[in-house]
Amino acid sequence: QVQLIESGGGLVQAGGSLRLSCVLSGRTFNIPTMGWFRQAPGKEREFVAGLDWRGVTIRYADSVVGRSTISRDNAKKTVYLQVDNLKPEDTAVYYCAARPVGIVEVATTPTSYDYWGQGTQVTVSS
């Protein structure tokens, strides 16, 4: 089992930045392929960014490309999502998710991820 705990959400004015953190614990020696997703009220959960376990492949959703950075700290078993120039439409609960150990593909569908955190709320005011 892998446990994920997100933090770093909050209320931010449009144009501001946030860095979200996702700490992994449990049966994981290395950070597996990870994804960040978000879900706004009344909408489906959508892919935001992902990073494969090798640190080679990174993917971003079109909605955040150019103003978002996903990164990781292996020693801290932590994955980060930095989002700059936040917009009101970025308001959502943000989740980190992990794929099974050994899977390389950075999938964009939520069903491809086995482990999920509890989410952290990001609210962007205009």
C-alpha positions as protocol buffer text, in pm:
chain_id: "A"
residue {
  index: 1
  type: GLN
  ca { x: 0 y: 0 z: 0 }
}
residue {
  index: 2
  type: VAL
  ca { x: 104 y: 354 z: -73 }
}
residue {
  index: 3
  type: GLN
  ca { x: -26 y: 649 z: 124 }
}
residue {
  index: 4
  type: LEU
  ca { x: -32 y: 1000 z: -19 }
}
residue {
  index: 5
  type: ILE
  ca { x: -83 y: 1321 z: 173 }
}
residue {
  index: 6
  type: GLU
  ca { x: -124 y: 1653 z: -7 }
}
residue {
  index: 7
  type: SER
  ca { x: -72 y: 1997 z: 138 }
}
residue {
  index: 8
  type: GLY
  ca { x: -16 y: 2352 z: 24 }
}
residue {
  index: 9
  type: GLY
  ca { x: -361 y: 2451 z: -93 }
}
residue {
  index: 10
  type: GLY
  ca { x: -532 y: 2772 z: 10 }
}
residue {
  index: 11
  type: LEU
  ca { x: -693 y: 3094 z: -100 }
}
residue {
  index: 12
  type: VAL
  ca { x: -493 y: 3293 z: -352 }
}
residue {
  index: 13
  type: GLN
  ca { x: -563 y: 3599 z: -561 }
}
residue {
  index: 14
  type: ALA
  ca { x: -559 y: 3568 z: -936 }
}
residue {
  index: 15
  type: GLY
  ca { x: -205 y: 3603 z: -1065 }
}
residue {
  index: 16
  type: GLY
  ca { x: -56 y: 3446 z: -756 }
}
residue {
  index: 17
  type: SER
  ca { x: 126 y: 3116 z: -715 }
}
residue {
  index: 18
  type: LEU
  ca { x: 99 y: 2803 z: -508 }
}
residue {
  index: 19
  type: ARG
  ca { x: 322 y: 2505 z: -454 }
}
residue {
  index: 20
  type: LEU
  ca { x: 143 y: 2188 z: -364 }
}
residue {
  index: 21
  type: SER
  ca { x: 323 y: 1899 z: -197 }
}
residue {
  index: 22
  type: CYS
  ca { x: 247 y: 1529 z: -195 }
}
residue {
  index: 23
  type: VAL
  ca { x: 431 y: 1312 z: 56 }
}
residue {
  index: 24
  type: LEU
  ca { x: 447 y: 938 z: -7 }
}
residue {
  index: 25
  type: SER
  ca { x: 468 y: 672 z: 259 }
}
residue {
  index: 26
  type: GLY
  ca { x: 407 y: 302 z: 288 }
}
residue {
  index: 27
  type: ARG
  ca { x: 529 y: 27 z: 59 }
}
residue {
  index: 28
  type: THR
  ca { x: 728 y: 234 z: -181 }
}
residue {
  index: 29
  type: PHE
  ca { x: 1105 y: 239 z: -201 }
}
residue {
  index: 30
  type: ASN
  ca { x: 1114 y: 491 z: -484 }
}
residue {
  index: 31
  type: ILE
  ca { x: 864 y: 746 z: -607 }
}
residue {
  index: 32
  type: PRO
  ca { x: 648 y: 573 z: -870 }
}
residue {
  index: 33
  type: THR
  ca { x: 497 y: 743 z: -1171 }
}
residue {
  index: 34
  type: MET
  ca { x: 287 y: 1022 z: -1027 }
}
residue {
  index: 35
  type: GLY
  ca { x: 9 y: 1247 z: -1141 }
}
residue {
  index: 36
  type: TRP
  ca { x: -167 y: 1557 z: -1018 }
}
residue {
  index: 37
  type: PHE
  ca { x: -537 y: 1590 z: -1087 }
}
residue {
  index: 38
  type: ARG
  ca { x: -801 y: 1842 z: -993 }
}
residue {
  index: 39
  type: GLN
  ca { x: -1174 y: 1842 z: -959 }
}
residue {
  index: 40
  type: ALA
  ca { x: -1395 y: 2148 z: -956 }
}
residue {
  index: 41
  type: PRO
  ca { x: -1753 y: 2134 z: -825 }
}
residue {
  index: 42
  type: GLY
  ca { x: -1984 y: 1971 z: -1074 }
}
residue {
  index: 43
  type: LYS
  ca { x: -1698 y: 1871 z: -1303 }
}
residue {
  index: 44
  type: GLU
  ca { x: -1507 y: 1554 z: -1367 }
}
residue {
  index: 45
  type: ARG
  ca { x: -1162 y: 1496 z: -1224 }
}
residue {
  index: 46
  type: GLU
  ca { x: -905 y: 1612 z: -1476 }
}
residue {
  index: 47
  type: PHE
  ca { x: -535 y: 1557 z: -1530 }
}
residue {
  index: 48
  type: VAL
  ca { x: -306 y: 1848 z: -1451 }
}
residue {
  index: 49
  type: ALA
  ca { x: 51 y: 1717 z: -1463 }
}
residue {
  index: 50
  type: GLY
  ca { x: 245 y: 1394 z: -1434 }
}
residue {
  index: 51
  type: LEU
  ca { x: 600 y: 1267 z: -1393 }
}
residue {
  index: 52
  type: ASP
  ca { x: 727 y: 917 z: -1457 }
}
residue {
  index: 53
  type: TRP
  ca { x: 927 y: 727 z: -1196 }
}
residue {
  index: 54
  type: ARG
  ca { x: 1249 y: 769 z: -1391 }
}
residue {
  index: 55
  type: GLY
  ca { x: 1210 y: 1145 z: -1398 }
}
residue {
  index: 56
  type: VAL
  ca { x: 1230 y: 1139 z: -1778 }
}
residue {
  index: 57
  type: THR
  ca { x: 879 y: 1205 z: -1900 }
}
residue {
  index: 58
  type: ILE
  ca { x: 671 y: 1500 z: -1784 }
}
residue {
  index: 59
  type: ARG
  ca { x: 328 y: 1587 z: -1913 }
}
residue {
  index: 60
  type: TYR
  ca { x: 108 y: 1890 z: -1854 }
}
residue {
  index: 61
  type: ALA
  ca { x: -251 y: 1962 z: -1936 }
}
residue {
  index: 62
  type: ASP
  ca { x: -301 y: 2235 z: -2194 }
}
residue {
  index: 63
  type: SER
  ca { x: -475 y: 2442 z: -1929 }
}
residue {
  index: 64
  type: VAL
  ca { x: -159 y: 2476 z: -1718 }
}
residue {
  index: 65
  type: VAL
  ca { x: 129 y: 2431 z: -1963 }
}
residue {
  index: 66
  type: GLY
  ca { x: 377 y: 2714 z: -1940 }
}
residue {
  index: 67
  type: ARG
  ca { x: 273 y: 2815 z: -1590 }
}
residue {
  index: 68
  type: SER
  ca { x: 305 y: 2489 z: -1401 }
}
residue {
  index: 69
  type: THR
  ca { x: 599 y: 2276 z: -1289 }
}
residue {
  index: 70
  type: ILE
  ca { x: 593 y: 1926 z: -1149 }
}
residue {
  index: 71
  type: SER
  ca { x: 901 y: 1806 z: -966 }
}
residue {
  index: 72
  type: ARG
  ca { x: 1009 y: 1561 z: -700 }
}
residue {
  index: 73
  type: ASP
  ca { x: 1252 y: 1514 z: -416 }
}
residue {
  index: 74
  type: ASN
  ca { x: 1342 y: 1148 z: -389 }
}
residue {
  index: 75
  type: ALA
  ca { x: 1508 y: 1185 z: -51 }
}
residue {
  index: 76
  type: LYS
  ca { x: 1192 y: 1337 z: 93 }
}
residue {
  index: 77
  type: LYS
  ca { x: 961 y: 1110 z: -109 }
}
residue {
  index: 78
  type: THR
  ca { x: 772 y: 1419 z: -206 }
}
residue {
  index: 79
  type: VAL
  ca { x: 625 y: 1534 z: -535 }
}
residue {
  index: 80
  type: TYR
  ca { x: 550 y: 1900 z: -595 }
}
residue {
  index: 81
  type: LEU
  ca { x: 321 y: 2095 z: -823 }
}
residue {
  index: 82
  type: GLN
  ca { x: 396 y: 2461 z: -867 }
}
residue {
  index: 83
  type: VAL
  ca { x: 128 y: 2665 z: -1043 }
}
residue {
  index: 84
  type: ASP
  ca { x: 194 y: 3027 z: -1131 }
}
residue {
  index: 85
  type: ASN
  ca { x: -31 y: 3299 z: -1268 }
}
residue {
  index: 86
  type: LEU
  ca { x: -328 y: 3132 z: -1104 }
}
residue {
  index: 87
  type: LYS
  ca { x: -669 y: 3195 z: -1256 }
}
residue {
  index: 88
  type: PRO
  ca { x: -1017 y: 3163 z: -1105 }
}
residue {
  index: 89
  type: GLU
  ca { x: -1075 y: 2861 z: -1328 }
}
residue {
  index: 90
  type: ASP
  ca { x: -791 y: 2685 z: -1144 }
}
residue {
  index: 91
  type: THR
  ca { x: -1015 y: 2666 z: -839 }
}
residue {
  index: 92
  type: ALA
  ca { x: -1059 y: 2299 z: -749 }
}
residue {
  index: 93
  type: VAL
  ca { x: -958 y: 2025 z: -512 }
}
residue {
  index: 94
  type: TYR
  ca { x: -615 y: 1905 z: -618 }
}
residue {
  index: 95
  type: TYR
  ca { x: -519 y: 1541 z: -578 }
}
residue {
  index: 96
  type: CYS
  ca { x: -196 y: 1357 z: -622 }
}
residue {
  index: 97
  type: ALA
  ca { x: -206 y: 1001 z: -740 }
}
residue {
  index: 98
  type: ALA
  ca { x: 39 y: 716 z: -790 }
}
residue {
  index: 99
  type: ARG
  ca { x: 50 y: 444 z: -1052 }
}
residue {
  index: 100
  type: PRO
  ca { x: 152 y: 90 z: -965 }
}
residue {
  index: 101
  type: VAL
  ca { x: 523 y: 46 z: -903 }
}
residue {
  index: 102
  type: GLY
  ca { x: 716 y: -10 z: -1224 }
}
residue {
  index: 103
  type: ILE
  ca { x: 466 y: 152 z: -1460 }
}
residue {
  index: 104
  type: VAL
  ca { x: 637 y: 417 z: -1672 }
}
residue {
  index: 105
  type: GLU
  ca { x: 354 y: 572 z: -1872 }
}
residue {
  index: 106
  type: VAL
  ca { x: 230 y: 906 z: -1745 }
}
residue {
  index: 107
  type: ALA
  ca { x: -139 y: 840 z: -1796 }
}
residue {
  index: 108
  type: THR
  ca { x: -395 y: 1118 z: -1801 }
}
residue {
  index: 109
  type: THR
  ca { x: -696 y: 913 z: -1698 }
}
residue {
  index: 110
  type: PRO
  ca { x: -780 y: 888 z: -1327 }
}
residue {
  index: 111
  type: THR
  ca { x: -860 y: 519 z: -1353 }
}
residue {
  index: 112
  type: SER
  ca { x: -495 y: 448 z: -1442 }
}
residue {
  index: 113
  type: TYR
  ca { x: -386 y: 546 z: -1091 }
}
residue {
  index: 114
  type: ASP
  ca { x: -419 y: 311 z: -798 }
}
residue {
  index: 115
  type: TYR
  ca { x: -341 y: 535 z: -503 }
}
residue {
  index: 116
  type: TRP
  ca { x: -487 y: 875 z: -418 }
}
residue {
  index: 117
  type: GLY
  ca { x: -444 y: 1140 z: -156 }
}
residue {
  index: 118
  type: GLN
  ca { x: -729 y: 1310 z: 22 }
}
residue {
  index: 119
  type: GLY
  ca { x: -695 y: 1629 z: -179 }
}
residue {
  index: 120
  type: THR
  ca { x: -615 y: 1989 z: -100 }
}
residue {
  index: 121
  type: GLN
  ca { x: -844 y: 2281 z: -183 }
}
residue {
  index: 122
  type: VAL
  ca { x: -717 y: 2559 z: -405 }
}
residue {
  index: 123
  type: THR
  ca { x: -936 y: 2866 z: -437 }
}
residue {
  index: 124
  type: VAL
  ca { x: -840 y: 3151 z: -667 }
}
residue {
  index: 125
  type: SER
  ca { x: -1023 y: 3479 z: -621 }
}
residue {
  index: 126
  type: SER
  ca { x: -1062 y: 3729 z: -902 }
}
